[in-house]
Amino acid sequence: MTSEDNSKYIVQPGGSLQGELRVPGDKSISHRSIMLGSLAEGVTEVTGFLEGEDALATLAAFRAMGVKIDGPEAGRVSIHGVGMNGLQQPEKDLYVGNSGTSIRLLSGLLAGQSFNVTLTGDKSLSGRPMKRVTDPLTAMGATIESNEGKPPLTIMGGKSLQGIHYELPMASAQVKSSVLLAGMYAEGKTSVTEPAPTRDHTERMLTGMGYSVEVDGNTVTIEGGGKLTATTIDVPADISSATFFMVGAAISPGSDITLTHVGINPTRIGVINILKLMGADISLSNEGITGGEPVADIRVRYAPLTGITIPEDQVPLAIDEFPALFVAAACAEGTTVLTGAEELRVKESDRIQAMADGLQLLGIDAQPTADGIVITGGTIGSGDVESHDDHRIAMSFAIAGLQAGGTIQINNCANVATSFPDFVGLANKAGLMIEQIDE
């Protein structure tokens, strides 16, 4: 399905979440496994790969550039790497659907190739800002044409790139990764300094494939001209997908749920830290490392939540989890204040406005600000809310049904398939009363 298909969720009120669940594989790591595996020498074997539309768009793009990829079958993918300079010009534009990660990371990786290529996306992606990646890439010597700073992007091949030092104006793992991937093809050193730590999956995977990465505080440096060696990647369950069930259990009395083999990369655990600050009962067990990434089982039992002022240092560590956290805030005693999160306004939708509108419609006092939101806990009612084709908005309002006074209908939910293919099935199994209607 595409974002243009009309698919809605009908969520009946009440219930609690029980049992043990494994949510799909981490989206960020799935994307990067295809990209770096394609450029490696040898065959990279991946397990736990997320078979959602976004990661599949990345897979299709590399197939179109001549990479032999077997699978995915039950989360297993074999990537026959072509080496750093083995990609071939695709016969047509590369369509990446709704995936911001695909288009931004590919821009950096393709800036160093010998051929021209155009990256296109769906209606939602075509409205998202790309100057944040095209500006630093242009400074490195890339030539990129865009539609007034938005997709489609045409990247001209055959350019010689120069390493730069880039100070990120915003905390964005996508921009950091894009510049580092271009840096592999640049002359000299490329370094990126972040204003706050963001997810470091690219750096970990580069290191795991034998490419030298230097990390000094908030600055990451790589040197051009290295090579990647194929490896084995076990993709942990996605903490962003686990978040919906964590929040659901935290807000619904009687809940006790365990989410298994979840990635707990320190650059991604803002949601755990924030929920704990609100009073959630969360415990970790079976902690270990897989493919350089820390994992654990996460158990969440119901406990009353209290509103907090969210520490700004946690914002980049939970940037994708805020729509669900806003639902936790709506169910908490008192007021929750978020600042320093202007990045949420340029995601798949303006997530601050979309969540504020939906929460207000459901009877919650939610006041958007330029860089955040102020939510006063209350009683969630019923109504029809808009997801704006945004998978995380759709799933967040679905979870709100656990504490709703009546039925919630969520419109335009087709894009949930980009990150969480069987959300409805897993949610029903856990105890949410949700039905999907495709029109």
URHUCOR-V462259 format. One record per pair of residues at least 24 apart in sequence whose C-alpha atoms are under 8 Angstrom apart, sorted by the first residue. I is the first residue (numbers start at 1). GAP is how many residues later the second one is. D is the distance in Angstrom with one decimal. If there is no record, write none. Layout:
<<I | GAP | D> <I | GAP | D>>
This chain:
<<1 | 413 | 6.3> <1 | 414 | 7.7> <1 | 416 | 7.7> <2 | 95 | 7.7> <2 | 120 | 8.0> <2 | 412 | 6.4> <2 | 413 | 6.6> <3 | 95 | 7.8> <3 | 119 | 7.4> <3 | 120 | 7.8> <3 | 121 | 7.8> <3 | 386 | 5.9> <3 | 409 | 7.4> <3 | 410 | 7.9> <3 | 411 | 5.6> <3 | 412 | 5.4> <4 | 410 | 7.9> <5 | 407 | 7.4> <5 | 409 | 6.3> <5 | 434 | 7.6> <6 | 405 | 7.5> <6 | 406 | 5.3> <6 | 407 | 7.2> <6 | 408 | 6.6> <6 | 432 | 6.2> <6 | 433 | 5.5> <7 | 404 | 6.6> <7 | 405 | 5.2> <7 | 406 | 5.1> <7 | 407 | 5.2> <7 | 429 | 6.9> <7 | 430 | 5.7> <7 | 431 | 4.3> <7 | 432 | 6.0> <8 | 401 | 7.0> <8 | 402 | 5.5> <8 | 403 | 4.6> <8 | 404 | 5.6> <8 | 405 | 5.4> <8 | 406 | 7.6> <8 | 428 | 5.7> <8 | 429 | 5.3> <8 | 430 | 6.4> <9 | 389 | 7.4> <9 | 400 | 5.7> <9 | 401 | 5.0> <9 | 402 | 6.7> <9 | 404 | 6.9> <9 | 425 | 6.6> <9 | 426 | 5.6> <9 | 427 | 4.6> <9 | 428 | 6.3> <10 | 397 | 7.0> <10 | 398 | 6.0> <10 | 399 | 4.6> <10 | 400 | 6.6> <10 | 424 | 5.7> <10 | 425 | 5.2> <10 | 426 | 6.4> <10 | 427 | 7.6> <11 | 387 | 6.2> <11 | 390 | 5.8> <11 | 396 | 5.7> <11 | 397 | 5.2> <11 | 398 | 6.3> <11 | 421 | 7.8> <11 | 422 | 5.7> <11 | 423 | 4.4> <11 | 424 | 6.4> <12 | 389 | 6.3> <12 | 394 | 6.7> <12 | 395 | 4.8> <12 | 396 | 6.7> <12 | 421 | 5.4> <12 | 422 | 6.4> <13 | 388 | 5.0> <13 | 389 | 5.6> <13 | 390 | 6.5> <13 | 391 | 5.1> <13 | 392 | 6.1> <13 | 393 | 5.3> <13 | 394 | 5.7> <13 | 395 | 7.6> <13 | 420 | 7.3> <14 | 387 | 6.4> <14 | 388 | 4.4> <14 | 389 | 5.7> <14 | 390 | 6.6> <14 | 391 | 7.9> <14 | 418 | 7.8> <14 | 419 | 7.8> <15 | 237 | 7.2> <15 | 387 | 5.6> <15 | 416 | 6.1> <15 | 417 | 6.1> <15 | 418 | 7.3> <16 | 232 | 7.7> <16 | 233 | 6.8> <16 | 236 | 5.4> <16 | 237 | 6.5> <16 | 238 | 6.0> <16 | 239 | 5.0> <16 | 386 | 6.7> <16 | 414 | 7.9> <16 | 415 | 5.7> <16 | 416 | 6.9> <17 | 228 | 7.6> <17 | 231 | 6.9> <17 | 232 | 5.6> <17 | 235 | 7.4> <17 | 237 | 7.7> <17 | 238 | 4.8> <17 | 239 | 6.3> <17 | 240 | 6.2> <17 | 413 | 5.1> <17 | 414 | 4.9> <17 | 415 | 6.9> <18 | 237 | 5.7> <18 | 238 | 5.1> <18 | 239 | 4.8> <18 | 240 | 8.0> <18 | 412 | 5.4> <18 | 413 | 6.5> <19 | 237 | 6.8> <19 | 238 | 5.0> <19 | 239 | 6.3> <19 | 411 | 6.5> <20 | 237 | 5.9> <20 | 238 | 4.7> <20 | 239 | 5.9> <20 | 240 | 7.1> <21 | 236 | 7.6> <21 | 237 | 6.3> <21 | 238 | 5.0> <21 | 239 | 6.2> <21 | 405 | 7.8> <21 | 409 | 7.7> <22 | 215 | 6.8> <22 | 237 | 5.6> <22 | 238 | 5.2> <22 | 239 | 7.1> <22 | 240 | 7.9> <23 | 214 | 5.7> <23 | 215 | 6.7> <23 | 218 | 6.4> <23 | 219 | 6.1> <23 | 236 | 7.3> <23 | 237 | 7.8> <24 | 24 | 7.5> <24 | 25 | 8.0> <24 | 26 | 5.9> <24 | 213 | 5.4> <24 | 214 | 6.2> <24 | 217 | 7.2> <24 | 396 | 6.5> <25 | 24 | 5.5> <25 | 25 | 4.6> <25 | 210 | 5.7> <25 | 211 | 5.5> <25 | 212 | 4.2> <25 | 213 | 5.1> <26 | 24 | 6.5> <26 | 209 | 6.2> <26 | 210 | 5.9> <26 | 211 | 5.2> <26 | 212 | 3.7> <26 | 213 | 7.1> <26 | 214 | 7.9> <26 | 237 | 7.4> <27 | 27 | 7.8> <27 | 28 | 6.6> <27 | 211 | 6.6> <27 | 392 | 6.7> <28 | 73 | 7.6> <28 | 173 | 7.3> <29 | 172 | 6.4> <29 | 206 | 6.5> <30 | 25 | 6.2> <30 | 205 | 6.7> <31 | 24 | 5.3> <31 | 27 | 6.3> <31 | 28 | 7.8> <31 | 70 | 7.7> <31 | 71 | 7.2> <32 | 169 | 7.8> <32 | 170 | 6.7> <32 | 173 | 7.7> <33 | 172 | 7.8> <33 | 200 | 7.3> <34 | 24 | 7.1> <34 | 25 | 6.1> <34 | 28 | 7.7> <34 | 45 | 7.0> <35 | 27 | 7.4> <36 | 169 | 7.9> <36 | 170 | 7.5> <36 | 192 | 7.5> <37 | 42 | 5.9> <37 | 43 | 7.5> <37 | 44 | 5.7> <37 | 193 | 6.3> <37 | 194 | 7.9> <38 | 24 | 7.1> <38 | 29 | 6.4> <38 | 41 | 6.2> <38 | 42 | 6.5> <38 | 43 | 4.2> <38 | 44 | 6.0> <38 | 45 | 7.1> <39 | 42 | 5.4> <39 | 43 | 5.6> <39 | 44 | 4.5> <39 | 45 | 4.7> <39 | 46 | 7.5> <39 | 47 | 7.3> <39 | 48 | 7.8> <39 | 189 | 6.7> <40 | 41 | 4.9> <40 | 42 | 6.4> <40 | 43 | 4.8> <40 | 44 | 6.6> <40 | 169 | 7.7> <40 | 187 | 7.0> <40 | 188 | 4.4> <40 | 189 | 4.9> <40 | 190 | 5.3> <41 | 39 | 7.9> <41 | 40 | 5.2> <41 | 41 | 6.2> <41 | 42 | 5.0> <41 | 186 | 7.9> <41 | 187 | 6.2> <41 | 188 | 5.0> <41 | 189 | 5.6> <42 | 38 | 6.1> <42 | 39 | 5.4> <42 | 40 | 7.7> <42 | 187 | 6.6> <42 | 188 | 5.0> <43 | 35 | 6.5> <43 | 36 | 5.4> <43 | 37 | 4.5> <43 | 38 | 5.8> <43 | 187 | 5.5> <43 | 188 | 7.2> <44 | 34 | 5.8> <44 | 35 | 5.1> <44 | 36 | 6.6> <44 | 37 | 7.2> <44 | 186 | 4.7> <44 | 187 | 4.9> <44 | 188 | 5.7> <44 | 189 | 7.4> <45 | 31 | 7.4> <45 | 32 | 6.0> <45 | 33 | 4.7> <45 | 34 | 6.5> <45 | 186 | 6.7> <45 | 187 | 4.9> <45 | 188 | 6.2> <46 | 29 | 7.7> <46 | 30 | 5.6> <46 | 31 | 5.0> <46 | 32 | 6.2> <46 | 186 | 6.0> <46 | 187 | 4.7> <46 | 188 | 5.8> <46 | 189 | 7.2> <47 | 28 | 5.4> <47 | 29 | 4.5> <47 | 30 | 6.6> <47 | 186 | 6.4> <47 | 187 | 4.9> <47 | 188 | 6.1> <48 | 26 | 7.8> <48 | 27 | 4.6> <48 | 28 | 6.4> <48 | 186 | 5.9> <48 | 187 | 4.8> <48 | 188 | 6.6> <48 | 189 | 7.5> <49 | 26 | 4.5> <49 | 27 | 6.2> <49 | 28 | 7.1> <49 | 185 | 7.9> <49 | 186 | 6.0> <50 | 25 | 6.5> <50 | 369 | 7.6> <51 | 24 | 6.8> <51 | 370 | 7.2> <52 | 365 | 5.6> <52 | 366 | 4.7> <52 | 367 | 5.0> <52 | 368 | 6.2> <52 | 369 | 5.6> <53 | 44 | 7.7> <53 | 364 | 6.0> <53 | 365 | 4.1> <53 | 366 | 6.8> <54 | 42 | 7.2> <54 | 43 | 7.0> <54 | 44 | 6.6> <54 | 45 | 5.1> <54 | 48 | 7.4> <54 | 364 | 4.9> <54 | 365 | 6.6> <55 | 44 | 8.0> <55 | 47 | 7.8> <55 | 363 | 7.6> <57 | 38 | 7.2> <57 | 39 | 5.0> <57 | 40 | 6.7> <57 | 42 | 7.6> <57 | 45 | 7.5> <58 | 38 | 6.7> <58 | 44 | 5.8> <61 | 33 | 5.8> <61 | 34 | 7.4> <61 | 35 | 7.5> <64 | 26 | 5.3> <64 | 27 | 7.4> <64 | 30 | 7.7> <65 | 24 | 5.7> <65 | 25 | 4.9> <66 | 24 | 7.6> <81 | 149 | 7.3> <83 | 144 | 7.5> <83 | 145 | 7.3> <84 | 143 | 6.5> <84 | 144 | 7.4> <85 | 28 | 7.2> <87 | 26 | 7.8> <88 | 27 | 7.6> <89 | 26 | 5.7> <89 | 27 | 7.1> <89 | 28 | 7.1> <90 | 27 | 7.2> <92 | 26 | 8.0> <93 | 24 | 6.5> <93 | 25 | 5.0> <93 | 26 | 5.9> <93 | 27 | 6.8> <94 | 24 | 6.2> <94 | 25 | 4.9> <94 | 26 | 6.1> <95 | 24 | 6.0> <95 | 25 | 4.8> <95 | 26 | 5.4> <96 | 24 | 6.2> <96 | 25 | 5.1> <96 | 26 | 7.6> <97 | 24 | 4.4> <97 | 25 | 4.8> <97 | 28 | 7.2> <98 | 24 | 5.6> <98 | 25 | 7.9> <98 | 26 | 6.5> <98 | 27 | 5.2> <98 | 250 | 7.8> <98 | 317 | 7.9> <98 | 320 | 7.4> <99 | 26 | 6.9> <99 | 319 | 7.9> <100 | 25 | 6.7> <101 | 73 | 6.2> <104 | 26 | 7.3> <104 | 29 | 6.5> <104 | 70 | 6.2> <104 | 71 | 6.9> <104 | 74 | 6.1> <105 | 69 | 6.3> <105 | 70 | 7.5> <105 | 72 | 6.2> <105 | 73 | 4.5> <105 | 76 | 7.3> <106 | 72 | 7.1> <107 | 26 | 7.6> <107 | 27 | 7.8> <107 | 48 | 7.2> <107 | 71 | 6.6> <108 | 25 | 7.7> <108 | 29 | 6.8> <108 | 69 | 7.8> <108 | 70 | 4.3> <108 | 71 | 5.7> <108 | 72 | 7.5> <108 | 73 | 5.5> <108 | 74 | 4.5> <109 | 69 | 6.8> <109 | 72 | 5.1> <109 | 73 | 5.1> <110 | 45 | 7.0> <110 | 47 | 7.6> <110 | 72 | 7.5> <111 | 26 | 7.4> <111 | 31 | 5.7> <111 | 32 | 7.6> <111 | 44 | 6.2> <111 | 45 | 7.1> <111 | 46 | 6.6> <111 | 48 | 7.5> <111 | 71 | 6.2> <112 | 30 | 7.7> <112 | 45 | 6.8> <112 | 46 | 7.2> <112 | 47 | 6.7> <112 | 48 | 7.2> <112 | 49 | 6.8> <112 | 70 | 6.1> <112 | 73 | 5.3> <112 | 74 | 7.3> <113 | 44 | 5.3> <113 | 45 | 6.2> <113 | 46 | 7.8> <114 | 43 | 4.4> <114 | 44 | 4.2> <114 | 45 | 7.4> <115 | 41 | 6.6> <115 | 42 | 4.1> <115 | 43 | 6.3> <116 | 38 | 7.2> <116 | 39 | 5.6> <116 | 40 | 4.5> <116 | 41 | 4.7> <117 | 37 | 5.7> <117 | 38 | 5.4> <117 | 39 | 6.7> <117 | 40 | 7.6> <118 | 34 | 6.8> <118 | 35 | 5.5> <118 | 36 | 4.1> <118 | 37 | 6.2> <119 | 32 | 7.2> <119 | 33 | 5.5> <119 | 34 | 5.2> <119 | 35 | 6.3> <120 | 31 | 6.1> <120 | 32 | 4.6> <120 | 33 | 6.7> <121 | 30 | 7.1> <121 | 31 | 7.0> <124 | 224 | 6.4> <124 | 225 | 7.6> <124 | 265 | 7.5> <125 | 26 | 7.3> <125 | 223 | 7.0> <126 | 24 | 6.1> <126 | 25 | 4.9> <126 | 26 | 6.8> <127 | 24 | 7.2> <128 | 218 | 6.6> <128 | 219 | 7.4> <128 | 220 | 7.5> <129 | 217 | 7.3> <132 | 43 | 6.7> <133 | 42 | 5.5> <133 | 45 | 6.8> <133 | 46 | 7.5> <136 | 30 | 7.1> <136 | 43 | 7.0> <137 | 42 | 6.6> <137 | 45 | 7.4> <139 | 25 | 7.7> <140 | 24 | 6.3> <140 | 46 | 7.7> <160 | 26 | 7.0> <160 | 27 | 7.9> <161 | 24 | 6.7> <161 | 25 | 4.5> <161 | 26 | 6.3> <162 | 24 | 4.8> <162 | 25 | 4.8> <162 | 26 | 6.7> <163 | 24 | 5.6> <163 | 25 | 5.2> <163 | 26 | 4.9> <163 | 27 | 4.3> <163 | 28 | 7.7> <163 | 60 | 7.9> <163 | 61 | 7.7> <164 | 25 | 6.8> <164 | 26 | 4.9> <164 | 27 | 6.4> <165 | 25 | 5.8> <165 | 26 | 4.7> <165 | 27 | 5.8> <165 | 28 | 7.8> <166 | 24 | 7.9> <166 | 25 | 6.2> <166 | 26 | 4.8> <166 | 27 | 6.3> <167 | 25 | 5.9> <167 | 26 | 4.9> <167 | 27 | 6.4> <167 | 28 | 7.9> <168 | 24 | 6.9> <168 | 25 | 6.0> <168 | 26 | 5.3> <168 | 27 | 6.6> <169 | 25 | 7.8> <169 | 26 | 7.2> <170 | 24 | 7.4> <170 | 25 | 6.6> <170 | 173 | 7.9> <171 | 24 | 5.9> <171 | 25 | 5.7> <171 | 26 | 7.1> <171 | 27 | 6.3> <171 | 145 | 6.6> <172 | 26 | 6.3> <173 | 25 | 5.4> <173 | 26 | 5.7> <173 | 27 | 7.2> <177 | 25 | 6.2> <180 | 41 | 7.8> <180 | 42 | 6.9> <183 | 39 | 6.7> <183 | 40 | 6.7> <183 | 41 | 5.6> <184 | 38 | 7.1> <184 | 39 | 6.4> <184 | 40 | 4.2> <184 | 41 | 6.0> <184 | 42 | 6.7> <185 | 39 | 5.2> <185 | 40 | 6.2> <186 | 37 | 7.6> <186 | 38 | 5.0> <186 | 39 | 7.4> <187 | 36 | 7.6> <187 | 37 | 5.5> <187 | 38 | 7.5> <188 | 35 | 5.6> <188 | 36 | 5.8> <189 | 32 | 6.7> <189 | 33 | 5.7> <189 | 34 | 4.3> <189 | 35 | 6.4> <190 | 31 | 5.6> <190 | 32 | 5.5> <190 | 33 | 6.2> <190 | 34 | 7.7> <191 | 28 | 6.6> <191 | 29 | 5.4> <191 | 30 | 4.1> <191 | 31 | 6.4> <192 | 27 | 5.4> <192 | 28 | 5.3> <192 | 29 | 6.5> <193 | 25 | 5.5> <193 | 26 | 4.2> <193 | 27 | 6.5> <194 | 24 | 5.5> <194 | 25 | 6.5> <196 | 117 | 7.4> <196 | 120 | 7.0> <197 | 70 | 6.6> <197 | 119 | 6.9> <197 | 120 | 7.5> <198 | 69 | 5.6> <198 | 70 | 7.7> <198 | 118 | 5.9> <198 | 119 | 6.4> <199 | 66 | 7.7> <199 | 68 | 4.7> <199 | 69 | 6.1> <199 | 118 | 7.3> <200 | 67 | 6.7> <204 | 88 | 6.4> <204 | 89 | 7.7> <205 | 87 | 7.5> <208 | 83 | 7.3> <208 | 84 | 7.0> <232 | 59 | 7.4> <233 | 57 | 7.9> <233 | 58 | 5.7> <234 | 56 | 6.3> <234 | 57 | 6.2> <235 | 55 | 7.9> <235 | 56 | 7.9> <236 | 25 | 5.9> <236 | 26 | 5.5> <236 | 27 | 5.1> <236 | 54 | 7.6> <236 | 57 | 7.8> <236 | 59 | 6.7> <237 | 24 | 5.8> <237 | 25 | 4.4> <237 | 26 | 5.8> <238 | 24 | 6.0> <238 | 25 | 6.1> <239 | 24 | 5.9> <239 | 25 | 7.0> <239 | 29 | 7.5> <239 | 30 | 7.8> <240 | 80 | 6.7> <240 | 81 | 6.0> <241 | 178 | 7.7> <241 | 179 | 6.9> <243 | 28 | 7.2> <243 | 78 | 6.6> <243 | 81 | 7.0> <244 | 80 | 6.1> <244 | 151 | 6.9> <244 | 152 | 6.5> <244 | 155 | 6.5> <245 | 154 | 7.6> <245 | 182 | 8.0> <246 | 54 | 6.1> <247 | 28 | 8.0> <247 | 77 | 6.6> <247 | 78 | 6.9> <247 | 80 | 7.7> <247 | 81 | 6.1> <247 | 152 | 7.7> <248 | 151 | 5.6> <248 | 152 | 7.4> <248 | 154 | 6.9> <249 | 51 | 6.1> <249 | 52 | 6.1> <249 | 53 | 5.6> <250 | 30 | 5.9> <250 | 31 | 7.3> <250 | 50 | 6.6> <250 | 51 | 6.2> <250 | 52 | 4.6> <250 | 53 | 6.1> <250 | 54 | 7.6> <250 | 55 | 7.6> <250 | 78 | 7.5> <251 | 51 | 6.3> <251 | 52 | 7.3> <251 | 53 | 7.2> <251 | 54 | 7.4> <251 | 77 | 6.4> <251 | 80 | 6.4> <251 | 81 | 8.0> <251 | 151 | 7.7> <251 | 152 | 7.1> <252 | 50 | 6.1> <252 | 150 | 6.2> <252 | 151 | 6.4> <253 | 49 | 5.4> <253 | 50 | 7.4> <254 | 47 | 7.6> <254 | 48 | 6.2> <255 | 45 | 7.7> <255 | 46 | 5.5> <255 | 47 | 5.2> <256 | 43 | 7.2> <256 | 44 | 5.8> <256 | 45 | 4.3> <256 | 46 | 6.6> <257 | 42 | 5.6> <257 | 43 | 5.5> <257 | 44 | 6.5> <258 | 39 | 6.6> <258 | 40 | 5.5> <258 | 41 | 4.2> <258 | 42 | 6.4> <259 | 38 | 5.6> <259 | 39 | 5.1> <259 | 40 | 6.4> <260 | 36 | 6.7> <260 | 37 | 4.3> <260 | 38 | 6.5> <261 | 34 | 5.6> <261 | 35 | 5.2> <261 | 36 | 5.3> <262 | 33 | 5.2> <262 | 34 | 5.4> <262 | 35 | 6.1> <262 | 36 | 7.2> <263 | 30 | 6.8> <263 | 31 | 5.9> <263 | 32 | 4.4> <263 | 33 | 6.7> <264 | 29 | 7.6> <264 | 30 | 5.5> <264 | 31 | 5.2> <264 | 32 | 6.7> <265 | 28 | 6.2> <265 | 29 | 5.5> <265 | 30 | 7.4> <266 | 51 | 8.0> <267 | 50 | 5.3> <268 | 49 | 4.8> <268 | 50 | 6.2> <269 | 48 | 6.0> <269 | 49 | 6.7> <270 | 44 | 5.3> <270 | 45 | 7.0> <270 | 46 | 7.7> <270 | 47 | 4.5> <270 | 48 | 4.4> <271 | 46 | 7.5> <271 | 47 | 5.3> <271 | 50 | 6.4> <271 | 51 | 8.0> <271 | 54 | 7.5> <273 | 41 | 7.8> <274 | 36 | 6.9> <274 | 40 | 7.5> <275 | 50 | 7.8> <277 | 31 | 7.4> <278 | 27 | 5.2> <278 | 28 | 5.0> <278 | 29 | 6.1> <278 | 30 | 6.3> <278 | 54 | 7.9> <279 | 24 | 6.8> <279 | 25 | 6.7> <279 | 26 | 5.1> <279 | 27 | 6.4> <280 | 24 | 7.1> <280 | 25 | 6.2> <304 | 28 | 7.1> <304 | 29 | 7.9> <305 | 24 | 7.9> <305 | 26 | 7.2> <305 | 27 | 4.6> <305 | 28 | 6.2> <306 | 26 | 4.8> <306 | 27 | 4.6> <306 | 28 | 6.1> <306 | 29 | 7.8> <307 | 25 | 5.5> <307 | 26 | 5.7> <307 | 27 | 4.9> <307 | 28 | 4.6> <307 | 29 | 4.4> <307 | 30 | 7.9> <307 | 69 | 7.6> <307 | 70 | 7.3> <308 | 26 | 7.9> <308 | 27 | 6.4> <308 | 28 | 4.6> <308 | 29 | 6.4> <309 | 26 | 8.0> <309 | 27 | 5.5> <309 | 28 | 4.6> <309 | 29 | 6.4> <310 | 26 | 7.2> <310 | 27 | 6.1> <310 | 28 | 5.5> <310 | 29 | 7.5> <312 | 26 | 7.9> <312 | 27 | 6.7> <312 | 28 | 6.1> <315 | 25 | 7.1> <315 | 26 | 6.5> <316 | 25 | 8.0> <319 | 24 | 7.9> <319 | 25 | 7.1> <320 | 72 | 7.9> <323 | 28 | 6.9> <323 | 29 | 7.9> <323 | 32 | 6.5> <323 | 69 | 6.6> <323 | 70 | 6.0> <323 | 73 | 5.9> <324 | 68 | 7.6> <324 | 69 | 7.7> <324 | 71 | 7.8> <324 | 72 | 4.7> <324 | 73 | 7.8> <324 | 75 | 7.9> <326 | 29 | 7.5> <326 | 49 | 7.4> <327 | 69 | 6.8> <327 | 70 | 7.4> <327 | 72 | 7.9> <327 | 73 | 6.1> <329 | 46 | 6.3> <329 | 47 | 7.1> <329 | 48 | 6.0> <330 | 29 | 7.8> <330 | 34 | 6.5> <330 | 45 | 6.3> <330 | 46 | 6.3> <330 | 47 | 4.3> <330 | 48 | 6.0> <330 | 49 | 7.7> <330 | 50 | 7.4> <331 | 46 | 5.2> <331 | 47 | 6.1> <331 | 48 | 7.0> <331 | 49 | 7.6> <331 | 72 | 7.6> <332 | 44 | 7.8> <332 | 45 | 4.9> <332 | 46 | 7.4> <333 | 43 | 7.7> <333 | 44 | 5.4> <333 | 45 | 7.5> <334 | 42 | 5.7> <334 | 43 | 5.5> <335 | 39 | 7.0> <335 | 40 | 5.6> <335 | 41 | 4.2> <335 | 42 | 6.1> <336 | 38 | 5.8> <336 | 39 | 5.2> <336 | 40 | 6.4> <336 | 41 | 7.9> <337 | 35 | 7.6> <337 | 36 | 6.1> <337 | 37 | 4.6> <337 | 38 | 6.6> <338 | 33 | 7.8> <338 | 34 | 4.9> <338 | 35 | 5.3> <338 | 36 | 6.4> <339 | 32 | 5.4> <339 | 33 | 4.6> <339 | 34 | 6.9> <340 | 31 | 5.3> <340 | 32 | 6.4> <341 | 30 | 4.9> <341 | 31 | 5.3> <342 | 28 | 6.6> <342 | 29 | 4.1> <342 | 30 | 6.4> <343 | 28 | 7.8> <348 | 41 | 7.7> <348 | 42 | 5.6> <349 | 39 | 6.4> <349 | 40 | 7.6> <349 | 41 | 6.1> <351 | 42 | 7.2> <354 | 32 | 7.5> <354 | 33 | 7.1> <354 | 34 | 7.4> <354 | 39 | 7.5> <355 | 38 | 6.9> <358 | 27 | 5.3> <358 | 28 | 6.8> <358 | 39 | 8.0> <361 | 24 | 7.3> <379 | 24 | 7.8> <379 | 25 | 7.3> <379 | 26 | 7.5> <380 | 24 | 4.8> <380 | 25 | 6.1> <381 | 24 | 4.7> <381 | 25 | 6.0> <382 | 24 | 4.6> <382 | 25 | 5.2> <382 | 26 | 5.1> <383 | 24 | 6.6> <383 | 25 | 5.1> <383 | 26 | 6.2> <384 | 24 | 5.9> <384 | 25 | 4.6> <384 | 26 | 5.9> <384 | 27 | 7.4> <385 | 24 | 6.2> <385 | 25 | 5.0> <385 | 26 | 6.4> <386 | 24 | 5.8> <386 | 25 | 5.1> <386 | 26 | 7.0> <387 | 24 | 5.9> <387 | 25 | 6.0> <387 | 26 | 6.6> <388 | 24 | 6.5> <389 | 24 | 6.1> <389 | 25 | 7.0> <389 | 26 | 5.9> <390 | 25 | 6.3> <390 | 26 | 7.4> <391 | 24 | 5.1> <391 | 25 | 4.2> <391 | 26 | 7.6> <391 | 27 | 7.3> <391 | 28 | 7.4> <392 | 24 | 7.3> <398 | 36 | 7.4> <399 | 33 | 7.5> <401 | 31 | 7.7> <402 | 30 | 6.7>>
